[in-house]
């Protein structure tokens, strides 16, 4: 990505990047039975999900090889990975990301950036911007997935976190407190 121009919509730069990724996909020589996972860097598929995709008999009926940032299929894979947009150790990192270009419009009130509020929201597993999940209302989300039980298990936690539990304990169940600063 190039240098952002002051006042320019940052999503224009992101669109250029997506076009470049589309081009790379076309010239990469991807074959019919290859597994191609397209995601943002903070979206981490589980090993179980990757194996499930490897074992599928062909692609789902909606099988486009294009990089877009919206849902392309009605297939939902429960417990298929982690979206680690806010896996930060420090409250100041949360504030920085909340004020960053792709989230700044969601900070509708200055009290959203209050460190005490952010800590409370993290521990309650709530949304930092008081928003509904993208693309779904809660009714639709629960209708598709069923009730989401609150578990304190590390069964489906990435091995990297478990093998480095002391370093990343703030990401493990029952450890929601983040550092100040």
C-alpha positions in Angstrom: 0.0 0.0 0.0 1.1 3.5 -0.7 1.2 6.6 1.5 -2.3 7.8 2.4 -3.1 11.3 1.1 -4.5 13.6 3.8 -8.3 13.9 3.4 -8.5 10.9 1.0 -10.9 8.1 1.8 -8.6 5.3 3.1 -10.9 2.7 1.7 -9.9 3.8 -1.8 -6.3 2.6 -1.1 -7.8 -0.7 0.3 -9.8 -1.2 -2.9 -6.5 -0.9 -4.9 -5.0 -3.5 -2.7 -7.9 -5.9 -3.2 -7.6 -5.4 -7.0 -3.9 -6.3 -6.8 -4.8 -9.4 -4.7 -7.4 -10.5 -7.3 -4.7 -10.2 -10.0 -2.3 -12.3 -8.0 -4.9 -15.0 -7.5 -5.6 -15.2 -11.2 -1.9 -15.5 -12.1 -0.9 -17.8 -9.2 -2.0 -21.0 -11.0 -4.6 -22.1 -8.5 -6.0 -25.5 -9.4 -9.4 -26.9 -8.8 -8.7 -28.8 -5.6 -6.5 -26.2 -4.0 -7.6 -24.6 -0.8 -7.4 -20.8 -0.9 -8.2 -18.9 2.3 -8.7 -15.2 1.9 -8.9 -13.1 5.1 -7.6 -10.1 6.8 -4.4 -10.7 8.9 -6.4 -10.7 12.1 -8.8 -13.4 10.9 -7.3 -16.8 11.9 -8.9 -20.0 10.7 -8.6 -23.0 13.0 -6.7 -26.1 11.8 -10.0 -28.0 12.0 -11.6 -25.6 9.6 -8.7 -25.9 7.1 -8.9 -29.7 7.2 -12.7 -29.6 6.8 -12.2 -27.5 3.6 -9.5 -29.9 2.4 -11.9 -32.8 2.8 -14.9 -31.2 1.0 -16.1 -32.8 -2.2 -15.7 -29.7 -4.4 -16.3 -26.1 -3.7 -19.7 -24.9 -2.5 -22.1 -23.8 -5.2 -21.1 -20.1 -4.6 -17.4 -20.5 -5.2 -16.0 -17.2 -6.5 -12.2 -16.7 -6.4 -12.4 -12.9 -5.7 -11.3 -11.0 -2.7 -14.2 -9.0 -1.3 -15.0 -7.9 2.1 -18.5 -9.2 2.5 -20.2 -12.6 3.0 -20.2 -14.5 -0.3 -22.1 -17.6 0.8 -24.9 -18.7 3.1 -22.6 -21.4 4.5 -21.7 -20.8 8.1 -18.9 -22.7 9.9 -19.4 -22.5 13.6 -16.3 -22.2 15.8 -14.2 -22.0 12.6 -11.5 -19.7 13.9 -10.8 -16.3 15.5 -11.3 -12.7 14.5 -8.6 -11.0 16.6 -9.4 -7.4 15.7 -8.9 -6.3 19.3 -6.5 -8.8 20.8 -4.4 -6.1 22.4 -2.4 -6.2 25.6 -2.8 -2.5 26.4 -5.8 -0.3 26.6 -3.9 2.4 24.7 -3.8 0.0 21.7 -7.6 -0.3 21.8 -7.9 3.5 21.8 -5.5 3.8 18.9 -7.4 1.2 16.8 -10.7 2.7 17.6 -9.5 6.1 16.3 -7.9 4.6 13.2 -9.3 5.3 9.8 -11.5 2.2 9.4 -13.1 2.5 12.9 -13.1 6.3 13.5 -16.6 6.8 12.2 -17.8 4.3 14.8 -16.6 6.4 17.7 -19.8 8.4 18.0 -19.2 9.6 21.6 -16.0 10.6 23.3 -16.8 8.4 26.3 -16.3 5.4 24.0 -12.5 6.1 24.4 -12.6 6.1 28.2 -10.1 3.4 29.4 -12.4 2.3 32.3 -15.3 1.9 29.8 -13.1 -0.1 27.4 -11.9 -2.4 30.2 -15.5 -3.1 31.3 -16.6 -3.7 27.7 -13.7 -6.2 27.2 -14.6 -8.1 30.3 -18.2 -8.2 29.3 -17.4 -9.5 25.8 -19.5 -6.6 24.4 -19.0 -4.4 21.4 -16.7 -1.4 21.8 -18.9 0.7 19.6 -22.2 -0.5 20.9 -23.0 -2.0 17.5 -24.8 -5.0 16.2 -22.6 -7.6 14.5 -22.0 -6.8 10.9 -24.5 -8.1 8.4 -26.9 -9.6 11.0 -29.3 -8.5 13.6 -29.0 -10.5 16.8 -32.2 -12.3 16.0 -30.7 -13.4 12.6 -27.4 -14.3 14.2 -28.9 -16.4 16.9 -31.3 -18.0 14.5 -28.4 -19.2 12.3 -26.1 -20.3 15.1 -28.4 -21.0 18.1 -27.7 -19.7 21.6 -24.0 -19.0 22.3 -23.0 -20.5 25.6 -20.4 -18.7 27.7 -17.6 -21.2 28.0 -14.4 -21.0 30.0 -12.6 -23.8 28.1 -9.4 -23.5 26.2 -10.3 -26.5 24.0 -10.4 -24.5 20.8 -7.8 -21.9 21.6 -4.9 -21.7 19.1 -1.9 -23.8 20.1 0.3 -20.8 19.9 -1.6 -19.2 22.8 -1.6 -22.3 24.9 2.1 -22.9 24.3 2.8 -19.3 25.4 0.0 -19.0 28.0 2.0 -16.7 30.4 2.8 -14.3 27.6 -0.8 -14.2 26.2 -2.8 -14.9 29.3 -4.9 -11.8 28.7 -6.4 -13.6 25.7 -7.3 -16.8 27.5 -10.6 -17.5 29.3 -11.0 -15.8 32.7 -8.3 -13.2 32.0 -9.9 -10.1 30.6 -7.8 -7.4 32.4 -5.6 -5.4 30.1 -2.5 -3.2 30.9 -2.8 0.5 31.2 -0.9 2.7 28.9 
